[in-house]
Amino acid sequence: MNAEFELYIVSNQPNYAKGKSTLAELAQIHERIESELSAAGIKIRSYHYCYHHPQGVVAEYSGECDCRKPKPGLVLKAIKADKLNPGSPG
C-alpha cells in the first residue's frame, strides 16, 4: 500500500541576513534542490523560507520575526497559502 503525503519545506536560511550570500545565490540553491527532488520523483507542494536572523547585518532582515523557526509563522503561511485545514487528518 502506498501512502500519499503532501510535502512542504519550511526552513531558516539566515545567510542573506548575515551577509554571507545574496538572495540570488539562495534562489540558485533553491532551484537546485527543487530540480534534484523533482528528478527523484519527489514533489514538494510549496517551499517557505525565513531569511531573517536576530543578529543579521542586513537591516531589513535583522532582528526578531514571526517566521523564524521555532516560531510558527512559515507554517501558518503555508496553511493560508494552500488553504489547508490543520485540524483535518487529510
N, C-alpha and C positions, 0 to 999 in steps of 0.2 A: 504494500500500500504506500502510495506517495502522498505525503502531506505537503500542501502548498501554503507558503507564507509570503506575505509582502515584506520586503526588506527595506530598511531605511538606514542611512548613515547619518549619525549625529556626532560631530567631532569638534573639539577645541583645536584651532590652528593659529596659535599666537605669534608665529614667526613674522608676520607683517607688522603687528603692533610692536614687536621687539626690534624692528629694523633689520631683521636677518634675511628677509626675502621680499619680493614685490608681490602685489596681488596677481600680476600676470604670471609669475612663476608658480604661485599656488594654483592658479587656473590650469596651468600645464600639468601639474601633478594630478589634479582632479581628472583631467581628460585622460591621462594615462591610466589611472585607477579604473575609471569607467570603461575604457577600452579593454583592459585586461579582464575585468569581471565579465563584460559582455562576451568576449571571446571564449570564456569558460562557461557560457550559458547562464550566467548569474545576472538576474535583472534586479536593479535597485530602483524602488519606486521613486524615492527622492533623497536628495543629499541636503544636509543643513550644517553649515559651518559657523563657528564663532571665531572671529578674527581678533577679538579683544584680549587684553591682558592687563591685570591690575598695575603692573609696573612697566607698561609699554612706553615706548619713546615716540610713537606716532600719536599726536594729541587726540584725534577723533576715535582712536581705537585703544586708548589708555583708560584705566580706571575700571570701576565695577560696572557690570552689565547684568541683564537677566538671562542672557543666552549662554553664558559660560557654564559648562557642567561643573559642579553637580546641580546647579540651578536648572529649573525645568523649561526655560524659555524656548530652546530649539525644539524640544519635544512638543510643546504647546503650538509652536509654529507649524510643525508637521501635521499635527491633528487638525488645525484650522485650514491649512492649505489643501489637504487631501480630504477634508470633510469626514474625518474619522469619528467614530463613536467609541471613546476609550472605555466605556462600560460594557461594550459588546464583545463576546468571545470570538466573533468572526463575522 
